[in-house]
């Protein structure tokens, strides 16, 4: 399925733009008769598994040459690259709300099938729908709401929390704190309903729900919750691939359903493919000799530029955006440090470094808290490259005073995204503003 998806993504995205607002309210509900029908809606890989990569498109892990940007006919790709997203660039908004629509159709369809003779399947389907709705809301918040820190004033603009499949029902923008409360409520209920593991990693599990909650908590600086949830996951699953045993000569070194994957989601991005996206030279240089990731994650093209080949998908046109044990280990260790658990961070770090470095190249894992925090932040940057995590990390770190500015050099012009700029909240598509009468993000 993944192999053919990239051929369809552009047409599907365009279809979504024109068709989503034309859906008839409850149209899908009229054909729902069984749990299998609802399961099939959630197994629609084109909608539920293809998460946005807009954050990675806007982050600082890569650049494109002038001629690449100039040759692109996709206005959305070009605008994301220079942080000039307009009200006409709506693919990500529409895609996430399409996912929410599917989830709401399923949740409402389940109400008509109570009581069910197969409550295990019933609960798993409900949990899956809640998981995907929480996931979509969390991704919308990272793109269309300003960065938010747990415990701060939560009255700022969040996103419309659509909890109905009736498209004639209007939802105003909730506050940022209400929006994150909804994400955690959906995911907490999902975790209570889902089985610990599932038959396929394309379906979310209880482990995935814990992992996603840990990710969202980490994104907003709720380090106590991030530590607790990542710890729950790692107590059940802490597999790490030994990168020293993987062949770096392979064009695609990693299997898509390998032992580190907790839940598989992915996305195509035109500028991140090997023929266009060039890895930032400073980042590439940060991988020392003896760091297995340097040869497993990257190839050098004919022009001498490093390009990315390290996705946990079966094709390098797709980037992995799912939950992995490696991400959870890094989240757990940094959250441990930030909540005063130095011993816990130190305990897990040697196993991670052993899986990523040759014996004579491993960084010192016995430093004090400040030294370990710098090491973990460096490892997080290197490990999660091209996984749609950097945008969230920049937002979080800038609220903590990191003062990260992003720059692009393009056609002789310099583009700058300053820390905490209003452009960290993308403009909401004009169609959504007109249709739902919601408040636009300021500029």
N, C-alpha and C positions, 0 to 999 in steps of 0.2 A: 504493500500500500504506500509506504513512504517513497518508494522509488518512482512512482508515477505522480506523486502529489505535486511536485514542483512544476510539472507541465500544466497543471490546472489552476495553480494559485492565482495567477493574474486574472484569469477569467472569472474565477469564483469571487475574488475581491470586488471586481467591477459589478458582478451580479448582485452581490450583497449590498453595494451602495444603492443600486436602483430598486432592489426588491424588498429590502427589509421593512421599510415604512409602508410598503403596499400589502404586507401580510394581513390576512383577514383575522381579526381577533378570534381565538379559540378554534381556528380552522383545523389545526392538528388534533385538538381534543375530540372532534366529532368522529375521528377514525380510530380512537384508542379503545381497544376492547380487552386487551390482556396485558399482563406484566411483560411478556415478550415484546409487545409493541413499544412499551416505554423503554425497555432495555435497548431496543434497536435505536431509538432516538439518541440515547446517551452514547451509544457505540458509533455514532456518526463521526468518524475520525476527522473529516474535513472541517467540522465545526468545533468539536470539543478538544481535540488534541493539538490543533495548530494555534498556539498562543502567539501573542504579539512579540515582535523583536524591535519595536520602535525605540525602546530604551537603548539597546545596543547600537542601533543606527546613529543615535545622538551622542553616544559616549566617546571616550578618547582612546579606545584600544586600537584604532585603525585610521587610515586616511585613504582617499582615492586621488588619482592623478587628475589634473585639470581636464584632460581629454575624456576621461571616463565620466566625470560629472557632466561635461558639456554634451556628451553623446546620449545621456539618459533622457528618455522621453517621458519618464514618470515624474510629474511635478511633486508628488508626495515624497518620493525618495530624495529628490534634490533639496526640497525644503527642510526635511528632517536633518539632512547633513549639515546645513548652515543654521539650524535652529530658527528657521523662518516659517514655521508651520502656520498655515492660514486657515480661515473658516471653511475653505473648500477641500481641505485634506481630512477626509472623514473615515478612512478605511478601518483604522484601529478602533475608533469609537463604535462604529457599526458592527465590527466583528465581535467585540466583547458583549455588546447588547444582544446580538444574535445568540451567543452562547447562553446568556441570561434568559432569553426568551425560551430556548429549548428546555433549560432547567425548570422554568416556571410551568411550562406545558406539562412536564413530567410530574411535578409536585401536585399540580391540580388534577391531573389524570389519576394519580394514586388515590386521591380522595374518593373518586368514584368506584374504586375497586376494593374498598373496605367493607367487611373484613376479608382478608385474604387467606386462603388455605395454605399458602406458602409464605409465612411471615419472614423467613430468612431472606428470600429473594426480594420481598417487599421492602424490608429495611435496607438492604444493600442498594436497591435502586433509589430509594429516597436519600440515603447517605451520599450516593454518587451525584445526584442532582444538586444537593446542597453544597457539596465540595466544589463543583464546577461554578456554581453561582458565586460562592465566596472567592474562588480564584479570579473570576472575571471582575468582580468588584475591586479586588486588590490591585489588579493590573490597571484598571481605570484610574484608581487613586494615584498610582505612580506616574501616570501620564497627564491627567487632567485636573489634579489638585496640587496645591503648593505643598512642599515638604512639611511634614508634621512630626513633632517629637512627643512621645508619650509623656503625659503629665503637664504639657503646655496648654495654653488656651486652645480649646477645641471648637471654637465658634466659627472658624473660617469655612469656606465653601468646600464641601465634599462632592459627591456625585449623586445623581438620582438613583435611589435604591428601589428599582423596579422589582416588586414581589408579586406581580400579577402578569399573567399571559395576555390580558386584555389590553391591546395597544391603544384603545380609546381612553384608558385610565391614565391620567397625567400624574407625574411624580416630580415635585420640585427638587432642587438640590438639597440634600441633607447636609448637616454640618460635618466637618471633618471627623470629629470624635464620634458622632452617630454613625458615620460611614464605616469607620474601623470597628465599632461595636458590632455592626451588622456582619462584617466579614468574620469576626471571631465567633459570633453566635452561630452562623451557618457552619463554620468548620468544626466547632465544638460538637454540634449535633451530628454532623457527618461522622466524626470520630467515634461517637457513641453507637452509631448504626452500622458502620462498615466493618467487614472482617479484617483481621490483622493483616492478612495478605490476600491477594486475588489471583485468579487463574492466569491473567495476563497483566503485564506492567503498563499496558495502555489503559487499564481501569484503575482508579484510585483505591487505595486501601486505608485502613486506620493509620498505618505507618505514614502514608502520604499526607493524610490530614494533619497528623502531628508535625510532619516536616514543613508543610505549607504554613501552619500557624507559627512555627518557629521562625520561618523566613519573614513573614509579615511582622512579627513582633520585633525581630532584629532590625528590619527596615525603619521602624519608628522609634528605635532606641529603647524598647521595653526589654532590657537585657535579662531581667529576672525570668520573665515568661519565656524568652527565647532559650535560655539555659535549661529550664525545666522541660520544655517540650522536645528540644533536641536530645536531651538526656534520655527521655522516655523512648525515643526512636532508637537511639544508639544502644540502649539496653537490649533491644530486640534484634537489631541489625546494624552491624558496624563493619561490614565487608569493605576492604580496600583492595583494588587491583595492585599487584606488584608491577609497577611500570618497568622495572628492570627486566621483566620476563616477556615484554611485548616487543615485537619486531618493528623498529623505527623505519625500516625500508618500505613498509607497506604504505600505499597511497591512502588507505583508510585503516588505521591501526586498531581501532576499537570496535567491538561488537555493540550493536544498539541496545540489546537487552542483557548487558553484562551485570556482574554481581553488585556493582555500586549503584545501579539505578533503582530508585524507589518508585518513581512514577515517570513515565515517558511522555513528554510533550516536546514540541519542536516547531520550527518555523523557517521559512525561506526569506532571505533578504537579498535584494539585488546587489547591494554594495558590499556585502560581506562575503560573497563567493570568491574563490581563489583568483578568478580572472580579473577581479576588480579591486577587492579590498586588500590593502597592504598594511601589515601589522606595524604599529608604531615602533620606530627603531629603538627608542629608549626602553620600551617594555620588552622587546625582544632581547636587548642587551642585558636585562635584569635576570634572565635565566642563565645561571652560571654553567660552566662546563661541569658535567657530572650531575646536572639536573636533567633527569630523563625526559622531562616535558619538552625540553628544547627541541629534541629530534622527533618526539611523538606528536607534538602539537603543531609543528611548523615544517614547511618545506621552503626552499629558496627557489624563486622562479627564474626564468631565463635572463631577466634584467637584474638579478641579484637582490630582489626584494623578498623579505619573509612573508609568507602567506599561511593562513591557518588551515590545518587538516585534521584537527583533533576532536571533532564533534563525536558525541556518543549517539550518532545516528548511522544508518547504513549508506549514506550518501553525503558527500561534502557540500552539496548545495543546501543542505538543511543544517540548522544549528540546534543543538540540544538546549531546551529551556526547562527541563524537568527537575525533580527533586533527586538528589544523589546523597549517598552517605558521606562523600568527601565534603560537599557543601555543609552538611550537618555537623561534621567534625570541626570544621573551621568556625562555624557559627557557635558551636558549643564551647570551644576553647576561648574565643574572644569574649563571649558572654560571661564565661567563668571569670576571666580576668577582670571584666568590668563590674562584676558583683563581688569582688574580693575573694575569689576561689582560686588562688594561685596554684595550690597543690593539684587541683583537678585539671587545670590547663596543662600543667607540666606532665601529668600522668598520661594524657592522650597524645601529646605532641611527638614523642619518639617514633611511635608506630606510623604516624602520617609521614614524617620525614624519611623513614626507612623505605616506604612505598614509593617515594618520589625521587630520591637521590641515591647516587652511588655512595658506598661507605665512606670514601675519603672526601666527599663533598658536602656532607650534611651540616647544616648550620647548628650552632650551639643551642641546645634546648634547655639549658640550665640557668638562663639569665634571670634577672629580677623582672618585676612586673612590666616596667616601661619598655625594657628591651624585648621582652616576649611579645608585648602588644605590637611593637613595630614589626617584629618578625611575622606575626600572624596576619597583620594587615598586608604585608608584602606577599605572603603565601596566598592569601585570599585573592588578591589581584591577579596573581599568576595562574592559580588553579581554575578560576571561574571566568577566564577570558572567553568572550563570545558566547556566554551563556545567559545574557540579558540580566546580569546582576550588577554591572558596574554603574549604571544610571541610578539605581536605588542606593548604592553605596555612596556615590557622590552627593546625592541629596542629603543622606543621613550625616555624612561626615562634615558637610558644610554647615549644617545646623549646630554641629559641635565645635565649629571654629576652624576647620581645616583650610578654609579659604582656597578651594580648588577652582581655578578658572580654566575654561575650555577654549581652545583656539583652533581655527581652521585657516589655512592659507590656500586661496583658490582664485585663479585667474588674476593674480596680482593684488587681490584684496584680502584683508585680514578680517575674519569674523571672530567675535568674542562672546562667550556666554559667562557672565560674571556670577559669583556665588550668590545663591538665593534669588537670582533674577526672576522676574515675573514670568519669563519664558520657560521656567521649569514646570509651569502648568500650561499645556498646549491649549490653543483656542479650540473650543467645542465647535463641531461642524454647524454651519449655518442652517442646514435642514433641521437639525435637532433643536436649535434655538427657536426656529419658526414653528415647528410642529408641537413642541412641548412647552414653549414659552419659559424656558429656564434661563437663569442668569449666566451671561458670558463671563469668561475670565478676563480680568482687566489687563490692559497693556499700557 
